[in-house]
């Protein structure tokens, strides 16, 4: 078992994980991940909720929104997610996924740990910026999946 701590920029909102190395670490280029991170892709993990402790105040945002308006694009969280971000510094630290309530999604960069396991799957390369590295060319033990849900090069995790 390993203990890892993730936090926002100011340290007010944190996640402590006490468990084995994550079974799922991914790179995602869907539009929601691009908008959430402000980057070309997201580096994220899903952690078993029973091994996670959250601390601090968070503000939440739901995707798709509570307005009932459906998302205009397919994303890795099309089934619905509640994002928890720090109300002080604005960093998104973790989220709850409707399709996987037994896990918490965590932005892997919030661990600020160079020993954090590398991604094993990648998705939504079709949404990626043309100038960005081609994630589809990276070796992913778990494979790649596209905007239509098809898997390439391994099982979809």
C-alpha positions, 0 to 999 in steps of 0.5 A: 500500500502506498499513501499519496496526497493530492492538493490544489495550488493553495493546499486548502482542498486535498485528497489522500489515497492509501492503497495500491497503485491505481489500476487506471491512469489515463490521458484524455483529449475530449473537449470537457477535459480540455476545458476543465484543465485549460490544456490540450489533454488531461492526465487523470486517475480513478481511485477506489473511493474506499481508499480516499479521504478528502479534506477542505472546502470545495465548490462543485460543478456538474457536467452536463449541467443541472439545466437539463441541457444535454452536452453538445459533444461526447466526452469521457464523462458524458454519463455525468460528473460532479467536479470538486474544485477549490473555492480559493485558488480554483484548482480542480482536484477530484470528481465523482463519475455517475458511471463509476460511483465506487471511484473518485477521479483525481487530476494526476498532476495534483499529486505533484509526484514524479513517481506517479504511475504513467498513463495506461490508456488514452482517449478522444485523440480525434478531439486533440489539437493538431499541433499537440503530440499524437497520443495515439502513437504512445504505447498504452498497455490498456489501449486507445479509445475514440470519440465513438467508443471504439477501442484500439490496441487493447481493452477499454478500461 
